[in-house]
Amino acid sequence: MFDLPYVLAEKAKQYKGDCEIFIFDITRGGHTEANFGKDSIMFLKDYQGVAEGNYYCEVEYYPGTEPGKSLKIYQSKGGF
């Protein structure tokens, strides 16, 4: 699931900007997703208790991986 060379080298990349948070609740557990238009980063279901909606997000992730490393959300100024 993780791209081990990036994790070992601690080479996380970052997205910053308006995003939409989706929560997928499926029988196999589901996940939380930060969607930046065509790009999205996945997190565990119920990640930090975040609710679906539009936010300004700062996301760290390892390239070539499915789950994100960290997610910070703020009220969106753009109100998209």
C-alpha positions in Angstrom: 0.0 0.0 0.0 2.9 2.4 0.7 5.7 3.2 -1.7 8.4 2.1 0.6 11.3 4.2 -0.9 9.4 7.4 -0.3 8.3 6.4 3.2 11.9 5.4 4.2 13.3 8.7 2.7 10.5 10.7 4.4 9.7 12.3 1.0 6.1 13.3 1.5 4.5 15.7 -1.0 1.8 18.2 -0.2 -1.5 19.5 -1.6 -2.9 22.8 -0.4 -6.1 24.4 -1.5 -9.8 24.0 -1.6 -11.0 20.5 -1.4 -14.1 18.4 -0.9 -14.2 15.8 1.8 -16.2 12.6 1.1 -16.8 9.7 3.5 -17.3 6.3 1.9 -19.1 3.9 4.3 -19.0 0.4 2.8 -19.2 -3.1 4.3 -15.4 -3.6 4.1 -14.8 -0.5 6.2 -14.8 2.5 3.9 -12.5 5.5 3.9 -12.3 9.3 4.0 -11.2 11.1 0.8 -9.9 14.6 0.3 -10.7 15.5 -3.3 -8.8 18.2 -5.1 -10.7 18.0 -8.4 -8.9 15.3 -10.4 -6.6 14.4 -7.6 -7.7 12.7 -4.4 -6.0 11.3 -1.3 -7.5 8.6 0.9 -7.5 8.3 4.7 -8.9 5.9 7.2 -12.7 6.0 7.7 -13.6 8.6 10.4 -10.1 10.2 10.1 -9.9 12.8 12.9 -13.7 12.8 13.0 -13.9 15.1 9.9 -17.3 15.6 8.3 -18.1 15.7 4.6 -18.0 19.2 3.1 -16.0 21.8 1.4 -12.8 23.0 3.2 -9.4 24.5 2.7 -7.1 21.4 3.1 -3.4 20.8 3.6 -2.6 17.2 2.8 0.7 15.3 3.0 1.1 12.1 1.1 3.7 9.7 -0.2 3.7 9.6 -4.1 2.6 6.3 -5.5 0.6 5.4 -2.4 -3.1 5.1 -1.6 -3.4 6.5 1.9 -2.4 10.0 2.9 0.1 10.8 5.7 -1.7 13.8 7.3 -4.7 16.0 6.8 -5.4 19.5 8.1 -8.7 21.1 7.3 -9.9 24.7 7.7 -13.2 26.4 6.8 -13.0 27.2 3.0 -12.8 30.9 2.2 -13.7 30.2 -1.4 -17.1 28.6 -0.7 -16.9 26.6 -3.9 
